[in-house]
Structure formats: C-alpha cells, structure tokens
C-alpha cells in the first residue's frame, strides 16, 4: 500500500485573461486531487485572487507557503485554467527551492466558448510556462495530452504516475541502505562504488557477519523478542518438517537483523547469504529477507546493494513488494520468454496462492549439508504484469546507471525448485544484448506492477542518473 503523496498546487493566472476560469478550475483540480488520494498544499482564495498566482507578491506568498511545508511536499502540480503568468510560475518554484518533481497541466478550450469571456489559451500558455522553466533550469513533467480536463481518465492516470515519480525521487534522496557481511568471493558481479552512491545521496551502513552471529548467539531461545520473532516466522510461512533448532536460529538472527535496521534507519538491506551463514551459523536467512521485502523493506541476496536500490525504487512507486531475481534460463525456443529464479528469499505476496513453503537450500546443501540450509521460500510467481529494474554504479564515469522496462509473468508450464517464474519481455533478445554489452549484472529487481514510466522519469530527470528504458 502506497503512502499518501502530498502535492503543492500552483494555479496559474494572467490578468488579461478571464480570472473566473481560475476559480472554477482550481475547485475542479482540488476535487480531483482529493478523489485520487492526494494531500494538497495550496494558497486559499483569501491569500490571492482565487488562490492563483499572477504577481511577484503572489509568487512570494506561494513560495513561502511551500517552504513552510517543505518536509511534506513530494511534488508540485502547476494547473493552467487560462494562459497563466509564466514568469510567476517559474519564480514560485525558484523561490521555494524544493527540488521536487513538477507536473504541468493545461485546461482544454471549448470550441463553443472562444469568446473573450471564456477563452483560456492554456494550450499556448503551457508552452510558455515550460519555456520559462527550461530557462530557469527547473526540470518538469508533462501530461499525456497537451491539454486535458482534470476529470479525464488520462489525467487521473497521469496523476497516479506522477505521484509514483514523486515518491521515487524523494525516497531515493538521503536514503540509508544496510550491507550485512562481505561480498561473496565468487560474486564480482555485485561490486559497486559506495562513493558514487554517496554522491547520489545514498548511504551504505555495514555490519560484519561475525558481529551479527555473536549478537544472535548471545540471545536465548526463551528471550521474549526471540519467541515473538519465531511466532512471526511461523505465521508468515508453513514450517512443517523444519527442525526447531533451525527455527530458533532464524528467530535469534531475525531479532538482531531487525534491531540493526531500526537503529540505523535502514530502508533496505543486502545480506551475505552464503556460505558463511550456513557453515558457521547453520541457516539460510531467506525467510527473514522475504518477510522484510514483503513489508516494503527490500532485502537483496549476495550483498547486492544496487539490486536492493532497484527493489526499493519500485516498491516506492507501486506500494507493492519487489523481488530480486536472476535472469536465469531460456524458455524453450521462444526468444521473448525466459525463466527467472532465486533460491529463494522472494516476498510472499508475489507467489501463487497457498505458496510458499519453507524448505532447505538444495544448491548449498550439496556443500554444507541439508541441516544447515533451512529457511528458503519455495514457490512459483503468479502470472501478472511486472516492471523490471537494474541499478548499478559506473566507477569510471562516476555515474549511477540503470535500465528499466516492463513485461509479464506468464502461466507457461515449468517444473523447478526455489522461487521462479516464466517471463515474457518485448524484444527480450535486444534487452539481453544491452545487458551484456553494457556490462550490467545478472541480477534484476522485479515488481508486479506497471511503474516503469515513473521509475524512469524519477531516476533520469529528477535524480540525474544514466537510465535506459527498454520498450521493445
């Protein structure tokens, strides 16, 4: 479930155009925003004429209001019931200095009301407003249609997409990620630059596995927090056949993990899930990671911090849990289909009903033994549309880079283990060529919602990342 998004509203007005259109237009936009679930910060009709902005003084009033609510405002909606005073709109945004996404919407004219009392000219005014924002160096977003009535379905969809863009842009600024354990030696592919991420406003807190194991071993199985965590695990997933000792270890480790997350204000984590965990503590942490991801606190395998960033971006956009997967196998001879997989720690909500079940990790068990590998979540991902995203750092250019796109999980037959699904992606071969030629990782984050537009616009336009949008 997505958190409520707060928008600041700028009602554009130009003195020699009919101002009564701003009164009715403002009322309509406020109603639609409320119906679509947004919280609104806006000038009142007592502050300025119809709560619109025309003069420099109006710009200061609106900017001051926005600055008072800077901690709340996720984005700005500029509505143009008439042409609008483009300089004033740009000045509001400059004076407020919020550095949040901006959406420009213009009302359509009625061809039957083109007289001087009712003509809007918002069509032309929108271009002028955008021109000024471009001059001011203020990035902005556009509605699908150049002019659109606020009650139109396309505008309501634009609002929801813009809300997702705002949540991603705001959520990834100043964010804190947690890396528990060192990178698995065999996984050069999950290398990343902490310095590049820090420059992008993303901090990484680390904890050594030895510290986590020590803290977990210091807890008794009868500890109240441990008992509560075990009950939470058993409520989350069927544990029939799983040894009590393994469940108690999971619970103790889960308490340590949760305390570390809360103490460091972490929004996502990446864990060294093999093989030290299994050899020296005796479980896999997959169930605990699944539980976190299902609560929209993504947890990625194999210390893949940038994978966790992609997971978090899509969870912000959709309000649904993300999974981290391998682009793992071809699906027969169909060039646009493939099999995705992890061992797995996938969040419960992505699976087909009545699945998952807890199991042991069959791959690692061959090395360390079955009894040390309980805790995986087995099941098939349900058929649904999805967005995929991969975030990486380019140490040579000093950039955060990513790719994003959409596809579908299908119900094509497949019989395997772990957490898995069959995907269909338009021009999948083209995407795979891009991944290999650009040097991206084999991991990809997936979210069962269509939010590629929002993630792309937020990361490229408002965060300044280098992002490829694969559209087939």
C-alpha positions in Angstrom: 0.0 0.0 0.0 1.4 3.4 -1.0 1.8 6.2 1.5 -0.2 9.3 0.8 1.6 11.7 -1.6 1.5 15.5 -0.9 1.4 17.9 -3.8 1.9 21.7 -3.7 -0.6 23.3 -6.1 0.2 26.4 -8.3 -2.8 27.8 -10.1 -1.6 29.9 -13.0 -3.4 33.1 -14.0 -2.8 36.0 -16.3 -4.6 39.3 -15.6 -6.0 40.0 -19.1 -7.5 36.5 -19.4 -10.8 35.6 -17.7 -10.0 35.1 -14.0 -13.3 33.3 -13.2 -11.8 30.3 -15.0 -9.2 30.1 -12.2 -11.9 29.9 -9.6 -13.8 27.0 -11.2 -10.5 25.4 -12.5 -9.0 25.4 -9.0 -12.1 23.9 -7.4 -12.2 21.2 -10.0 -8.5 20.3 -9.6 -8.7 20.3 -5.8 -11.7 17.9 -6.0 -9.9 15.5 -8.4 -6.7 15.5 -6.3 -8.7 14.6 -3.3 -10.6 11.9 -5.1 -7.3 10.4 -6.3 -6.0 10.3 -2.7 -3.5 13.2 -2.7 -2.9 15.7 0.1 -2.7 19.3 -1.2 -0.9 22.4 -0.1 -2.3 25.4 -1.8 -3.0 29.1 -1.5 -6.5 29.9 -0.4 -8.9 32.4 -2.1 -8.2 34.7 0.8 -4.4 34.7 0.1 -4.7 35.8 -3.6 -7.4 36.2 -6.2 -9.0 32.7 -6.4 -5.8 31.2 -4.9 -4.0 31.8 -8.2 -0.6 33.5 -8.8 -0.1 36.5 -11.1 2.2 39.0 -9.5 5.7 38.8 -7.9 4.0 39.3 -4.5 1.8 36.2 -5.3 4.9 34.3 -6.1 6.5 35.1 -2.7 3.2 34.1 -0.9 3.0 30.8 -2.7 6.8 30.0 -2.3 6.6 30.9 1.4 3.7 28.5 1.9 5.6 25.7 0.2 8.7 26.4 2.3 6.6 26.1 5.4 5.6 22.6 4.3 8.9 21.6 2.6 9.1 18.4 4.7 5.7 17.3 3.5 5.7 18.2 -0.2 6.6 15.4 -2.6 5.9 17.3 -5.8 4.3 20.3 -7.4 1.3 20.4 -9.8 1.0 23.5 -12.0 -2.5 23.9 -13.4 -3.3 26.4 -16.1 -7.1 27.3 -16.2 -6.1 30.1 -18.5 -2.8 31.2 -20.2 -1.0 31.7 -16.9 1.7 34.1 -15.9 4.8 32.1 -16.9 7.3 34.2 -15.0 5.4 34.0 -11.8 5.1 30.2 -12.0 8.9 29.9 -12.6 9.5 32.3 -9.7 7.4 30.3 -7.3 9.4 27.2 -8.0 12.7 29.1 -7.8 11.8 31.0 -4.6 10.5 27.8 -2.9 13.7 25.8 -3.8 12.1 22.5 -3.0 13.9 20.5 -5.8 10.9 18.2 -6.2 9.2 16.9 -9.4 6.8 19.3 -11.2 3.8 18.4 -13.4 2.3 20.9 -15.9 -1.4 20.5 -16.7 -3.3 22.8 -19.0 -7.1 23.0 -19.4 -8.6 22.5 -22.8 -10.7 25.2 -24.6 -14.3 24.6 -25.5 -14.6 25.4 -29.2 -18.1 26.6 -28.5 -16.8 29.1 -25.9 -14.0 31.0 -27.7 -15.3 34.5 -26.8 -13.3 36.9 -24.7 -15.2 36.0 -21.5 -14.4 32.3 -21.7 -11.3 31.7 -23.9 -8.5 30.1 -22.0 -5.5 29.9 -24.3 -3.9 27.4 -21.9 -2.7 25.4 -24.9 -0.3 28.3 -25.8 0.3 29.2 -22.1 1.6 25.7 -21.3 4.4 26.1 -23.9 5.3 29.4 -22.4 5.4 28.1 -18.9 7.6 25.2 -20.0 9.9 27.5 -21.9 10.5 29.6 -18.7 11.1 26.5 -16.6 13.6 25.3 -19.1 15.3 28.7 -19.0 15.4 28.6 -15.2 16.9 25.1 -15.2 13.9 23.5 -13.4 13.0 20.0 -14.7 9.3 19.2 -15.2 6.9 16.5 -16.3 4.1 16.7 -18.8 0.6 15.2 -19.0 0.0 12.6 -21.7 -2.3 15.0 -23.6 -1.2 18.6 -24.2 -4.4 19.9 -22.8 -6.7 17.8 -20.6 -9.7 18.2 -18.4 -8.9 17.2 -14.8 -11.8 14.8 -14.7 -10.5 12.9 -17.8 -9.3 9.4 -17.2 -5.9 10.1 -18.8 -5.2 13.0 -16.4 -6.1 10.8 -13.4 -3.7 8.2 -14.7 -1.1 11.0 -15.2 -1.6 12.0 -11.5 -1.0 8.5 -10.3 2.1 8.1 -12.4 3.4 11.5 -11.2 2.7 10.5 -7.6 4.8 7.4 -8.1 7.6 9.6 -9.7 7.5 11.9 -6.7 7.8 9.0 -4.2 10.7 7.5 -6.0 12.6 10.8 -6.4 12.0 11.8 -2.8 12.5 8.3 -1.4 15.9 7.8 -3.0 17.4 11.1 -1.7 19.2 10.7 1.5 18.3 7.1 1.8 20.2 4.6 4.0 20.9 1.1 2.9 22.4 -1.7 5.0 25.0 -4.3 3.9 25.4 -7.2 6.3 28.5 -9.2 5.6 31.2 -9.1 2.9 30.6 -9.7 -0.8 30.7 -13.4 -1.6 34.2 -14.1 -3.1 32.7 -15.7 -6.2 30.4 -12.7 -7.0 32.5 -9.9 -8.6 29.2 -9.1 -10.3 27.8 -7.4 -7.2 30.7 -5.0 -6.8 29.6 -1.3 -6.6 31.0 2.1 -5.5 29.9 3.4 -2.2 31.4 6.8 -3.1 29.3 7.1 -6.3 26.2 6.2 -4.3 27.1 8.6 -1.6 27.5 11.4 -4.2 23.9 10.4 -5.3 22.6 10.8 -1.8 22.5 7.1 -0.9 24.5 6.0 2.2 25.5 2.4 3.0 25.9 1.2 6.6 27.8 -2.1 7.1 27.8 -4.8 9.7 30.1 -7.8 9.8 28.6 -11.2 9.9 30.7 -12.1 13.0 29.1 -9.3 14.9 25.6 -10.5 13.9 26.4 -14.1 14.8 27.8 -13.0 18.1 24.8 -11.0 19.0 22.4 -13.8 17.9 24.3 -16.4 19.9 24.1 -14.2 23.0 20.3 -14.4 22.8 18.5 -17.4 24.4 15.6 -19.2 22.7 13.4 -18.2 25.6 14.0 -14.5 25.1 10.7 -12.7 24.6 11.8 -11.0 21.4 13.1 -14.3 20.0 9.9 -16.1 20.9 7.9 -13.3 19.2 10.1 -13.5 16.1 9.7 -17.2 15.8 5.9 -16.8 16.1 6.0 -14.2 13.4 8.0 -16.6 11.1 5.6 -19.5 11.7 2.6 -17.2 10.9 4.3 -16.0 7.8 5.1 -19.3 6.1 4.3 -23.0 6.7 7.3 -24.6 8.6 6.2 -28.3 8.7 9.2 -30.5 8.8 11.7 -27.7 9.6 13.8 -28.6 12.7 13.0 -26.5 15.8 16.7 -25.7 16.2 16.7 -24.1 12.7 13.6 -22.0 13.5 15.2 -20.8 16.8 18.3 -19.8 15.0 16.3 -17.9 12.4 14.4 -16.1 15.2 17.6 -15.1 17.0 19.2 -13.8 13.8 15.9 -12.1 12.9 15.9 -10.1 16.2 19.5 -9.0 15.5 18.6 -8.0 11.9 15.6 -6.0 13.0 17.4 -4.2 15.7 20.2 -3.2 13.3 17.7 -2.0 10.7 15.8 0.1 13.3 19.0 1.5 15.0 20.4 2.7 11.6 17.1 3.8 10.0 17.7 1.5 7.0 15.1 1.2 4.3 16.7 -1.8 2.5 19.4 -4.4 3.1 21.7 -6.7 1.3 23.0 -9.8 3.0 25.9 -12.2 2.6 23.5 -15.2 2.4 26.1 -17.9 1.6 28.2 -19.8 2.6 29.5 -18.4 5.8 25.9 -18.1 7.1 25.3 -21.8 6.6 28.7 -23.1 7.7 29.1 -21.0 10.9 25.5 -20.3 11.9 23.5 -23.1 10.4 20.6 -21.5 8.5 19.9 -19.5 5.3 18.4 -16.1 6.0 15.9 -16.3 3.1 12.7 -16.3 5.1 13.8 -13.3 7.1 14.7 -11.5 4.0 11.4 -12.4 2.4 9.5 -11.1 5.4 11.3 -7.8 5.1 10.7 -7.4 1.4 7.0 -8.2 1.9 6.9 -5.2 4.4 8.3 -3.0 1.6 11.8 -3.1 3.3 13.6 -4.8 0.4 16.3 -7.3 1.2 18.7 -8.5 -1.5 20.8 -11.6 -1.9 24.6 -11.8 -2.1 25.2 -8.3 -0.7 23.7 -6.8 -3.9 23.2 -3.2 -2.6 22.5 -1.8 -6.0 20.0 -4.6 -6.6 18.3 -3.5 -3.3 18.1 0.1 -4.6 16.2 -1.1 -7.7 13.9 -3.1 -5.5 13.3 -0.1 -3.2 12.7 2.3 -6.1 9.9 0.1 -7.5 8.4 -0.5 -4.0 8.2 3.3 -3.6 6.5 3.6 -6.9 3.9 0.8 -6.6 3.4 0.3 -2.9 3.9 -3.4 -3.6 6.9 -5.7 -2.7 9.8 -6.2 -5.0 11.9 -9.3 -5.6 15.5 -9.8 -6.7 15.9 -12.4 -9.4 18.4 -13.9 -11.8 17.7 -13.6 -15.5 18.3 -17.4 -15.3 17.3 -19.5 -18.3 15.9 -19.5 -21.7 12.3 -20.8 -22.1 12.4 -23.3 -24.9 12.9 -21.6 -28.3 10.8 -18.6 -27.6 13.2 -15.6 -28.0 10.9 -13.3 -25.9 10.5 -15.6 -22.9 12.8 -16.6 -20.1 12.9 -18.3 -16.7 13.7 -16.1 -13.7 14.8 -17.7 -10.4 16.3 -17.3 -6.9 16.9 -19.8 -4.2 14.7 -18.1 -2.7 14.0 -15.1 -0.5 11.2 -13.8 -2.6 8.4 -11.9 -0.8 5.3 -13.9 -0.1 2.9 -11.6 -2.0 4.5 -12.3 -5.4 3.6 -16.0 -5.3 0.7 -18.0 -6.5 -1.9 -18.5 -3.7 -1.2 -21.1 -1.0 2.5 -21.0 -1.7 5.2 -20.5 -0.5 6.5 -23.2 1.9 9.7 -23.2 3.8 12.4 -25.6 2.6 16.1 -26.1 2.6 18.5 -24.7 0.1 19.2 -27.5 -2.3 22.1 -25.9 -4.1 24.2 -25.1 -1.0 23.1 -28.2 0.8 25.3 -30.2 -1.5 28.3 -28.4 0.1 27.4 -27.8 3.7 24.6 -30.4 4.3 20.9 -30.2 4.4 20.5 -29.4 8.2 22.4 -26.1 7.8 20.4 -24.8 5.0 16.8 -24.5 6.2 15.0 -21.2 5.6 14.3 -20.8 1.9 10.9 -19.9 0.4 9.8 -22.2 -2.4 7.1 -21.3 -4.9 6.1 -20.0 -8.3 5.5 -16.4 -9.0 1.9 -15.6 -10.1 1.0 -14.5 -13.6 0.9 -10.7 -13.7 2.4 -7.7 -15.4 5.7 -6.6 -13.9 8.3 -3.9 -14.1 12.0 -4.8 -14.0 14.8 -2.6 -13.0 18.6 -2.9 -12.5 20.7 -0.2 -10.8 24.5 -0.2 -11.0 27.4 2.2 -10.5 29.9 3.1 -13.2 33.2 3.8 -11.3 34.9 5.0 -14.4 32.3 7.8 -15.2 31.3 8.3 -11.6 27.6 7.8 -12.5 24.7 5.8 -11.2 23.3 3.9 -14.2 20.2 1.8 -14.6 17.8 0.1 -17.0 14.1 -0.3 -16.7 11.2 -1.8 -18.6 8.0 -3.9 -18.4 6.9 -7.4 -19.2 4.6 -10.1 -17.9 4.9 -13.2 -15.7 3.1 -15.9 -17.7 1.4 -19.1 -16.6 3.6 -21.2 -19.0 4.4 -24.7 -17.6 7.6 -25.0 -15.7 8.8 -27.5 -13.1 11.8 -26.5 -11.0 12.7 -25.5 -7.4 13.3 -22.3 -5.4 11.3 -19.2 -6.3 10.7 -19.0 -10.0 8.6 -17.8 -12.9 8.4 -17.5 -16.6 8.6 -14.0 -18.1 7.8 -12.5 -21.5 9.5 -9.3 -22.4 9.1 -7.5 -25.7 12.3 -7.8 -27.7 13.9 -9.7 -24.9 16.9 -10.6 -27.0 17.5 -6.9 -27.5 17.4 -6.3 -23.8 19.8 -9.2 -23.1 22.2 -7.9 -25.7 22.1 -4.5 -24.0 22.7 -6.0 -20.6 25.7 -8.0 -21.8 27.2 -5.2 -24.0 26.9 -2.6 -21.2 28.2 -4.9 -18.5 25.2 -5.0 -16.2 24.8 -7.7 -13.6 22.7 -10.9 -14.0 20.5 -9.9 -11.1 17.3 -7.9 -11.8 14.7 -6.4 -9.5 11.1 -7.2 -10.3 7.8 -5.7 -9.1 4.3 -6.9 -10.1 3.0 -3.5 -11.2 3.4 -1.3 -14.2 5.6 1.6 -12.9 8.5 1.8 -15.5 7.4 5.3 -16.6 7.6 6.6 -13.0 10.9 5.0 -12.1 12.5 6.1 -15.4 11.4 9.7 -15.1 12.3 10.0 -11.4 15.7 8.5 -11.8 16.7 10.1 -15.1 15.0 13.5 -15.0 15.0 14.3 -11.3 17.9 12.3 -9.9 20.2 12.7 -12.9 21.1 9.0 -13.4 22.0 7.5 -16.7 18.9 5.3 -17.4 18.0 3.1 -20.4 14.2 2.5 -20.9 13.7 -0.8 -22.9 10.4 -0.6 -24.7 10.8 -3.5 -27.2 
